Amino acid sequence: MNIKTLGLPVALAACVALAGCSTPTVVTLHNGTQYLTRDMPKTRTKDGFFEFEDISGAKVKVRADDVATIRKED
């Protein structure tokens, strides 16, 4: 086997292993808006906001006072 033939399966296995590490999370605001995230949002920042990336890749920043719940997706 040459390096190109071996490299593709190794790269694919690494991507699958990394994908299994994420924890899909639902962030629900007091107004009922829900965001599905790829991973647990960062904790509250010094300026009082939660920052995270939703599943579409958009960066979201919401006031911590507006967040009702943060839970792992079922």
C-alpha positions as CSV (number, residue, x, y, z in Angstrom):
1,M,0.0,0.0,0.0
2,N,1.2,3.4,-0.8
3,I,0.8,6.5,1.4
4,K,-2.2,7.9,-0.5
5,T,-4.2,4.7,-0.2
6,L,-3.5,4.5,3.6
7,G,-4.0,8.2,4.2
8,L,-7.7,8.4,3.3
9,P,-8.9,5.8,5.7
10,V,-6.8,7.2,8.5
11,A,-8.2,10.8,7.9
12,L,-11.8,9.4,7.7
13,A,-11.4,7.6,11.0
14,A,-10.0,10.7,12.7
15,C,-13.0,12.8,11.5
16,V,-15.4,10.2,12.8
17,A,-13.7,10.1,16.2
18,L,-13.8,13.8,16.5
19,A,-17.4,14.0,15.5
20,G,-18.3,11.7,18.4
21,C,-16.8,14.1,20.9
22,S,-19.4,16.9,20.5
23,T,-22.4,17.2,22.8
24,P,-25.4,18.7,20.9
25,T,-27.1,21.2,23.3
26,V,-30.4,23.1,23.2
27,V,-30.3,26.7,24.5
28,T,-33.8,28.0,25.3
29,L,-34.5,31.7,25.9
30,H,-37.3,33.1,28.1
31,N,-39.2,34.2,25.0
32,G,-39.3,30.6,23.7
33,T,-36.5,30.8,21.1
34,Q,-34.4,27.7,20.9
35,Y,-30.9,27.3,19.5
36,L,-29.5,23.9,18.7
37,T,-25.7,24.0,19.2
38,R,-23.0,21.5,18.2
39,D,-21.4,21.7,21.6
40,M,-22.0,23.0,25.1
41,P,-21.9,26.9,25.1
42,K,-19.1,28.7,26.8
43,T,-19.8,29.8,30.3
44,R,-21.0,33.3,31.0
45,T,-18.5,35.9,29.8
46,K,-17.4,38.8,31.9
47,D,-19.8,41.1,30.2
48,G,-22.8,38.8,31.0
49,F,-23.3,37.0,27.7
50,F,-23.3,33.4,26.5
51,E,-21.5,32.8,23.2
52,F,-21.9,29.8,21.0
53,E,-22.2,28.5,17.5
54,D,-25.5,27.1,16.3
55,I,-25.7,24.0,14.0
56,S,-25.7,26.1,10.9
57,G,-22.4,27.7,11.9
58,A,-23.7,31.1,12.9
59,K,-22.1,32.8,15.9
60,V,-24.7,33.6,18.5
61,K,-24.3,35.9,21.5
62,V,-27.2,36.2,24.0
63,R,-27.6,37.9,27.3
64,A,-27.3,35.5,30.2
65,D,-30.4,37.0,31.8
66,D,-32.4,35.9,28.6
67,V,-31.4,32.2,28.9
68,A,-34.0,30.0,30.5
69,T,-32.3,26.6,30.1
70,I,-29.2,24.9,28.6
71,R,-29.6,21.2,28.3
72,K,-28.1,18.3,26.3
73,E,-30.2,17.2,23.4
74,D,-32.0,13.9,23.8
